[in-house]
Amino acid sequence: MKKIAVVGSINMDMTVTADRIPSKGETIKGNSISYIPGGKGANQAVAAGRLGADVDMFGCVGDDSFGETLVNNLNENGVCTDYIKKVAGVSTGLAVITVGENDNTIVILAGANDCVDVEYIKSVEDKILESEVIVLQHEIPQETIEYVVELGYRNNKIVILNPAPAREVKRDIIDKISYLTPNEHETSIIFGSDDFEGLMKKYPEKLIITMGSRGVYSVDRIGEIINIPALKTEVVDTTGAGDTLNGAFAVSVLNGVNIKEALVFANTAAGISVGKFGAQGGMPTYDEVMNRMK
């Protein structure tokens, strides 16, 4: 059976809800607090797992209760955790999230995610290469990301890089990946330009830009713009919507779907996810997505 390898972060999300997001230097009253499994890597693995894919997760957790909880949660969502490393004396990654006014702010504490180093990858790279699609994000060390991209490129794997949080991506790395999936903000930082159409035409069917309520954009091989509008739904929590899109897109790519159909499927999954609370809690099943597409 074809597989997806997700190499990335595993976090506990400490999510505080409030009527609105506070301004700089401001203190406001919160409404609730929840501890929810997260991390962009784990989120994307769960999204793909819930959609029926065979997914292996590669990453690190600490030897604490959060780490144990997160590994168990991945297992419960159909993700293989055999290759996750438990690091002694290091805390599991933590994300502090504020949700308000249908938006969110996030502060990341890397913890054990910084231990997803090249040495660890070398210890599991044979297992990573058992998958046809490799998914990466920016919540692990840059050196590791570049090593995995090179590994995938040399072995003719489909490599999806979701460059979040935004930081520079070397041009030779962009050349070696199959798909780059930033949002508007990340695109501007990576390329130093807001000419999104020009950038997409430079990287047809490679650069995929998510634009929130305006949906997702790319350009096909003949230079025509692809725009899949956002799904009309009542927004509850946008946390994890981009991760749902990336996980769903990986599933479609694994199944050999063309880019436009893959983006329709992925955007539908993301649209469903924002109608529920929590990054992973809102991620849909394959049947949910197909029923909504009908």
N, C-alpha and C positions, 0 to 999 in steps of 0.2 A: 504493500500500500504506500502511495506517495505521502511524504511527510513535510511538515514545516518545522524549522528550527528557529526559535526566538532566543536571541542572545541579548540580555538586557537587565534592567533594574527590577527589583522586587522590594516594594515598600509597604508599610502600613500607612494608610491615609487617615490623619486626624482631621476630621471635617467639622467645622463650626458653621452653623447657619445663622444668618442675621437678616434684618429687613433690607440692609444694603451693605456694600463693602465700605469700610471706613477710609477716610482720606488720610493722607500722611500726617502723623502726629496726633490723630484723633482716636479716642476711646469710645466705643459704642457697646450697647447691650446685645449679647448673643441670644439666640433662641434655643439651640440644641448643640450637642456634640456627639459625634459618632466615630468609631474606629472601624475603618473599612479597608479590606485588602486592596492594594494598588501598586503603583510603580508602572511606568510606561511599558516595560518589557512584559511584566506579568499581565497587565491589562490586555495587551495585544495577543498574548498567548491564550488567555481566557476567551477573548472575543472569537478567535479562530476555533478553539475547542468547542465552544457552544454551538458553533455553526457546523460542527461535525467533522472537522479536520483532525488528523493525527498529528499532534503537536508535542515537541520536546522543548522544555524550558532549560536554558543554560544561564546561570547566574549564581549569586551568593547571598546568604542570609547570616545573621549573627546567631550565637548560641543562646538566644533568649526566647521568651514566650511568643513574641511577635513573629520570630522566624518560624517557629513550629506551627503557629496558626496559619501563616501564609503558605507554607508548603502543603499543609492539609487542605487548604482552600483550593489550591491549584489542582490537586488530585481530585477533589470533588467536582471540579469543572472539566474533567477529562484531559488534563494536561499531564504529561509524563514528567516527573520530578526526580528521576533517578540520577541526574547529572548535576543537580544543584549542590553547591558546596556550602557546608556549615562552617563558619569561621569562628574559632574560639577567641573570646576576649574582645569581640567587636559587636557593636549594636547593629541590629537590622535597620535598613533604610527607613526614613520617616518623611512623610510629606504633610505639611501643615497647610490646610486648605480652608479658605473662607468663601462661603457661597451666599450670594445675595443679588437681588435684582436680575435674576436669570443669567448671572455671570459668576466668575470665580477668580481668586488670586491664589497662587501656590508658592510655598517656599519648601525647597527640598534639602533634607539632611542625608547625605549620601550613605554614611555608615558602611555596611558590608558591600555595597555596590562598587565602592572603590577597589575592592579585592577581586573584581572581575578583570584580572590582568592577563597579559599575554601568556604567562606561565600556566595559568588556569586553562586558558583556551587550548594551549598545546596538549594539555592532559586529556581533553575531551574532543579534539578536532576530528578524530575519526568518526565519532558519533554525530557531530554537526554535519559532516559530509554525507551522512546517510539520508539527509533531507534534500529535496529538490529546491526548496525556497528557504532563504535565510533572511530573517527580519531583525533590524537593528534600530536603536534610538540613541540619544545623546546623554543618557543618565549613567553611563559607564565611562571609564577612561578613554580618551581620544586614541591613544596608542592601540588599545584593544580593538576599537572600531575599525581602524585602518588595517590592522592585521587580519581581521575577519573578512573585510571587503576583499583584500588581496587573496585570501584563502578561497573565497567563493568564486572570484574572477578566474583564478588559475584552474579551478575545477568545474567551470561552466555551470555554476549555480545561478539561479535567479536571486538577486540581492536587493532587498527593499530597505532603504535608509529613511527613517522618519527623524529629521534633524531637529529634535526638540529635547531640551531647551536649545535655543538658537546659538550656534557658534560657527566659526569659520569651517568650511568644508573645502579641502584642497581640490583643485580642478582635476587632477589625475584620479582622485577618488570618485568624483562625480562621473568621470568617463568609465570607470570600472563597475559602477553599480547599474542595476537594471531600472530602478525607479527611485526618485527622490520626492518625498511627500511633505513639504513644509506648509505652514499657513502663511498668510500675507506678511505678518511681522517677521517671521523666520526667513522668508524669501528676501526681504529687504536687507536683513543683516548679512545673510550668506553671500548675496550677489552685489550688495551696495547699490541697488537699483530698485525703483518701483515700476519699471517698464515690464510688467508681468507678461504681457502678450509677447513682447520681443524675446524675453527669456524662454518662454515656453516654445516659441518657434525655433529657438536655438537648440532646445533639447526636446524635440517632439517625442511624445509617448514615453518620456522619461520623467520630466518635471511635471508634477501634479500638485496644484496649489489649492488648499482648502480656504474658503473665504466666508466661513460662518454662515449667516443667514442667506448669503448669495449662492451657496452651494460649493461645488468643486469644479475646477477648471483644468484642462490640459489642451494639447494640440496634437492632432493626428499626423500621420506621415506625409499627408499632402498639404499640411499647413492650415487645415480648418480647425477652428476653436471648438473644443468639446466643453459644454457646460451642463452639468447635472444640477438642477435647482435643489435647494434644501427641501426636505420633506416637511409638509405642513403638519405641525403637531404642537400640542401645548407643552411648553418648555418647563421642566421641573428642575433639572440639574445638567449643566453642560459638561461636567467633569467626566472625562473618559470618552467623549464623543469622537475625538480625533483618533484615539486608540482603537475604538470600535471600527472606525473606517479603515484603518490600516490592517487590522486583523482580518476583516471581511475582504479587503482587497487582496490580501495574501492568499486567502482561500480561493477566490475566483481565479487568480493567476495560476495557482497550483492546478486548477481544473481546466486550464487552457482557454479561458474565456478571453475575448478581445477586450481592449482597454475600455471602450465605451460601456459595454455590458458589465464589465467588472466594476466600473465606477458607479453605475446605477445600483448594483447590488450593495456595494460598500456604503454609498450615501444613504440608501434606505435603512441599512442596519444602524448607521450613526443617528439618523433621524428618529428611529424607534428608541434608541438608548437615552436621548435627552428627555424623554417623557417619564423617566423613572429616576429615583434617587440613587446616587453612588456610582462610582466609575464602573465597577463590574456588575453591580446589581441590576443595571438597566440593559445589559448586553443581551441581544435577542438570540433565539434559536434559528436554525435554518428555515423551519416551517413558518415562523413568525415573519421572517423577511420575505419569503416567497408569497405568503398570503397578502402582505401589505403591497407588494409589487403588483399583484393582480388588481 
